[in-house]
Amino acid sequence: MAFLEDIIKRAKEERKTIVLPEATDIRTLKAVDLISKTDFCDVVLIGNKEEVLKIARENNFDISKAQIIEPSASEDYKEFVEAFYELRKHKGMTIEKSKEFMLDNIYFGMMMVKQGYADGLVSGAVHSTSDTLRPALQILKTAPGTKLVSAFFMMIVPNCTYGENGVFLFSDSGLNENPDSDALSEIAISSSKSFELLTGKTPKIAMLSYSSHGSAKSELTDKVINATNLVKEKAPELLVDGELQLDAAIIPEVAEYKAKGSPLKGEANILIFPDLNAGNIGYKLVQRLAKAEAYGPLCQGIAKPVNDLSRGCSSKDIEGVVAITAVQAQEQDK
């Protein structure tokens, strides 16, 4: 079964409610139309109801199953204003400022998740990553025991035998610009949990570099080597190796002579990039040149499921990220 088909099937098993605060974006409304057909979750659109319905009618989108909420007209507005004020008053928040924040679609949507009216939120088709993550961290906070919030992409490469039959997790490809060795190790450990949740497969983690097993030496390679050692110390049960070049990480024949003795044996399915430049460029190359499906940036380390989108996303991408968010919400309930 294809990755997205499996995620949608799992989402249907325990129905969740996902908030989409970018309700007037045409790709978002088309995604809602797609979701109405597969019917795997309940959707809440945040925006001006009249405008949302007008766009849907003009494009012949079926959004009849979605709930549309306009913050200023919502019966929950006052509750959310007071709750946000209590959360942020130690930071100088006032009731008047809180009223303004709760008119913002993303902030209002986050409060829906915080107060238990919804299970997760997906945004980013028209907003920046910071526009999505700032309210998430202010309202939902980080998950217990989390040292670092990071972002990853699920990459589904067609006609590919590498990774998990073409399924990979790329991290961090959307958030942390230049993580140090400790941060890289935390990203790798979080990514292993995300991969196992979403695929049910054993994580095989490659810590990427321009060097394989000492073929070059610099501060850049030392960072990755140190990060690899930290992963082994913190989570000795994980299958991890580094530093590795990309080909030595995913191609068994190359691993045999570039990284002989590697426990991964060229079968990595999780690729940890040394910085955001490499991670972001890498995912876009694979997405565009290999025509891969790219779901993300998906977030790990936030107390409730919140996921970002690339502003170059398609409606199908949004549908996929909504399904992934629903599955993450199921896991949180456990």
C-alpha positions in Angstrom: 0.0 0.0 0.0 1.3 3.5 -0.9 2.4 5.7 2.0 -0.4 8.2 1.8 -3.1 5.5 1.3 -1.8 3.8 4.5 -1.8 7.1 6.4 -5.4 7.9 5.3 -6.6 4.4 6.3 -5.1 4.8 9.7 -6.6 8.3 10.1 -10.1 6.8 9.5 -9.7 4.4 12.4 -10.0 7.1 15.0 -11.5 10.3 13.6 -9.8 13.6 14.5 -10.6 17.2 14.0 -7.9 19.3 12.2 -7.9 23.1 11.9 -7.0 24.8 8.6 -6.6 28.6 9.3 -5.8 29.6 5.7 -9.4 29.2 4.6 -9.3 31.6 1.7 -6.3 30.0 0.0 -7.6 28.1 -3.1 -5.2 25.2 -2.6 -6.5 24.8 1.0 -10.1 24.7 -0.2 -9.3 22.2 -3.0 -7.6 20.1 -0.3 -10.8 20.2 1.7 -12.7 19.0 -1.3 -10.3 16.1 -1.6 -10.6 15.3 2.1 -14.4 15.3 1.8 -14.1 12.5 -0.8 -11.7 10.3 1.3 -13.5 11.4 4.5 -10.8 10.6 7.0 -11.1 13.5 9.4 -13.3 16.5 10.4 -12.0 19.9 9.1 -12.4 23.3 10.7 -11.8 26.3 8.4 -11.0 29.6 10.0 -11.9 32.6 8.0 -14.7 34.9 6.7 -17.6 32.5 6.0 -19.0 34.5 3.2 -15.7 34.8 1.4 -14.8 31.2 1.9 -18.1 29.9 0.5 -17.8 32.3 -2.5 -14.4 31.0 -3.4 -15.6 27.4 -3.0 -18.6 28.1 -5.2 -16.6 29.8 -7.9 -14.2 26.8 -8.1 -16.9 24.1 -7.7 -15.3 22.7 -4.5 -17.3 20.6 -2.1 -16.5 21.9 1.4 -20.0 21.1 2.8 -18.6 18.8 5.4 -16.2 21.4 6.9 -17.1 23.7 9.7 -16.3 27.4 9.0 -15.5 29.6 11.9 -15.0 33.4 11.8 -13.1 34.4 15.0 -15.0 37.6 15.7 -18.4 35.9 15.4 -17.4 32.8 17.4 -19.1 32.0 20.7 -15.7 30.8 21.9 -14.0 34.1 21.2 -14.3 35.5 24.7 -13.1 32.2 26.3 -10.1 32.2 24.0 -9.3 35.8 24.8 -9.2 35.2 28.5 -7.3 31.9 28.2 -4.6 33.5 26.0 -4.3 36.5 28.4 -3.7 34.0 31.3 -1.1 32.1 29.3 0.8 35.3 28.3 0.2 37.8 31.1 3.7 37.1 32.6 5.0 38.3 29.2 3.1 41.6 29.4 0.0 40.4 27.6 -3.1 42.6 28.3 -6.8 41.8 27.6 -6.9 44.4 24.8 -3.9 42.8 23.1 -5.3 39.4 23.6 -8.5 40.5 21.8 -6.4 41.5 18.8 -4.5 38.2 18.8 -7.6 36.1 18.9 -8.8 37.8 15.7 -5.8 36.3 13.9 -6.8 33.0 12.2 -3.7 31.0 13.2 -3.8 32.2 16.9 -7.5 31.4 17.1 -6.9 28.0 15.6 -4.1 27.2 18.0 -6.5 28.1 20.9 -9.0 25.7 19.5 -6.3 23.0 19.8 -5.2 24.2 23.2 -8.7 24.2 24.6 -9.5 20.7 23.2 -12.0 21.8 20.5 -9.6 20.4 17.8 -6.8 17.8 17.7 -4.2 19.5 15.4 -3.5 22.3 13.0 -2.0 22.7 9.6 -0.8 26.0 8.2 1.9 27.5 5.9 0.5 27.5 2.4 0.5 31.3 2.5 2.2 32.0 5.9 5.9 31.7 6.8 7.2 29.0 9.2 7.6 31.6 11.9 3.9 32.7 11.5 2.9 29.1 12.2 5.4 28.1 14.9 5.4 31.3 17.0 1.8 30.9 18.1 2.3 27.1 18.5 5.1 27.6 21.0 3.3 30.5 22.7 0.1 28.6 23.2 0.8 24.9 23.0 4.4 24.9 24.2 6.9 22.1 23.7 6.1 18.4 24.5 7.3 17.1 27.9 10.9 16.1 27.8 11.6 17.9 24.5 14.9 19.8 24.2 14.4 21.0 20.7 11.5 21.5 18.2 12.6 20.4 14.7 11.0 19.9 11.3 11.1 17.0 8.8 9.8 16.0 5.5 8.4 12.6 4.5 9.7 12.0 1.0 8.1 9.4 -1.2 10.2 8.8 -4.2 8.6 7.0 -7.1 10.2 3.9 -8.7 12.9 3.9 -6.1 14.3 0.8 -4.3 16.4 2.9 -1.8 15.4 3.7 1.7 12.1 2.0 2.6 11.1 1.3 -1.0 11.4 5.0 -1.8 10.1 6.3 1.5 12.6 8.5 3.4 12.5 11.0 6.3 14.6 14.1 5.7 15.5 16.2 8.8 16.0 19.0 9.7 14.8 20.5 6.4 12.7 23.3 7.6 13.6 25.0 10.9 17.0 24.8 12.6 19.6 26.7 10.7 22.9 25.4 12.1 22.4 22.9 14.8 25.4 22.0 16.9 26.3 18.3 17.7 23.9 18.0 20.6 21.0 19.5 18.6 21.8 17.3 15.7 21.6 14.2 18.0 18.2 15.4 19.3 16.9 15.9 15.8 18.0 12.3 14.9 16.3 10.8 17.9 13.1 12.7 17.4 13.2 11.7 13.7 13.5 8.1 14.5 10.3 8.2 16.6 8.4 10.1 13.8 9.5 7.7 11.2 8.5 4.6 13.2 5.1 6.2 13.9 4.4 7.1 10.3 5.7 4.0 8.6 5.8 1.2 11.2 9.3 0.4 10.0 12.7 0.2 11.8 14.5 3.6 11.7 17.9 3.4 10.0 19.6 6.8 10.6 22.4 8.3 8.4 24.1 11.4 9.8 25.1 13.1 6.5 28.3 14.9 5.6 30.6 15.5 2.6 32.8 12.8 4.1 32.4 9.1 4.8 34.2 7.5 7.8 37.1 10.0 7.9 37.7 10.5 4.2 38.0 14.2 5.1 38.5 16.0 8.3 37.3 19.5 9.4 35.1 21.2 11.9 32.1 20.3 9.7 32.8 16.6 9.7 33.7 16.7 13.4 30.3 18.1 14.2 28.6 15.2 12.5 30.9 12.6 14.1 30.2 14.0 17.5 26.5 14.1 16.9 26.6 10.4 15.8 28.4 9.5 19.0 25.8 11.4 21.1 22.9 9.5 19.5 24.6 6.2 20.3 25.0 7.4 23.9 21.5 8.7 24.4 19.7 6.0 22.4 21.9 2.9 22.1 19.0 0.9 20.7 19.0 3.0 17.5 20.6 1.9 14.2 22.7 4.9 13.3 26.0 5.7 11.5 28.0 8.8 10.5 29.6 10.7 9.1 28.4 9.4 5.8 28.1 10.8 2.3 24.6 10.4 0.7 25.6 7.6 -1.7 27.3 5.6 1.1 24.1 6.1 3.2 21.6 4.7 0.7 23.4 2.6 -1.9 24.7 -0.8 -0.5 27.3 -1.2 -3.3 28.8 2.3 -2.5 28.6 1.6 1.3 30.7 -1.5 0.8 33.7 0.4 -0.3 33.2 3.9 1.1 31.9 2.9 4.6 32.9 -0.8 5.0 31.5 -2.1 8.2 28.7 0.4 8.5 25.8 -1.0 10.4 23.5 0.6 7.9 24.9 -1.3 5.0 23.7 1.5 2.6 20.1 1.0 3.7 19.4 4.3 5.5 15.8 5.5 5.5 16.3 8.6 7.7 18.7 11.3 6.4 19.9 13.8 9.0 21.4 16.9 7.3 24.2 18.9 8.9 22.4 22.2 8.5 19.3 23.8 7.1 21.0 24.8 3.8 21.7 21.2 3.0 18.4 19.9 4.3 16.2 22.4 2.4 18.2 22.1 -0.9 18.2 18.4 -0.6 14.5 17.9 -0.2 13.7 20.4 -3.0 16.1 18.6 -5.4 14.5 15.2 -4.7 11.0 16.7 -4.9 11.5 18.4 -8.2 14.0 16.2 -10.1 12.8 12.8 -8.9 9.1 14.0 -8.9 8.8 12.9 -5.2 5.9 13.5 -3.0 7.1 15.8 -0.2 5.0 16.1 3.0 6.1 18.8 5.4 7.7 20.6 7.0 6.2 18.3 9.7 7.0 19.4 13.3 8.3 17.3 16.1 8.5 18.4 19.7 5.4 20.5 20.1 2.9 19.5 22.7 0.0 19.0 20.2 0.3 18.2 16.5 1.0 21.3 14.5 2.5 21.1 11.0 3.8 23.6 8.6 3.5 23.6 4.8 5.8 24.7 2.1 4.4 27.8 0.3 5.0 25.9 -2.9 2.7 23.1 -1.8 -0.1 21.5 -3.8 -3.6 20.6 -2.6 -2.6 17.0 -2.6 0.3 17.9 -0.3 -2.1 19.6 2.1 -4.4 16.6 2.1 -1.4 14.4 3.0 -0.1 16.7 5.8 -3.7 16.8 7.3 -3.8 13.0 7.3 -0.4 12.8 8.9 -1.5 15.3 11.5 -4.5 13.2 12.3 -2.3 10.1 12.8 0.0 12.1 15.1 -3.0 13.1 17.1 -4.0 9.5 17.5 -0.6 8.7 18.9 -0.7 11.6 21.4 -4.0 10.2 22.7 -2.2 7.0 23.6 
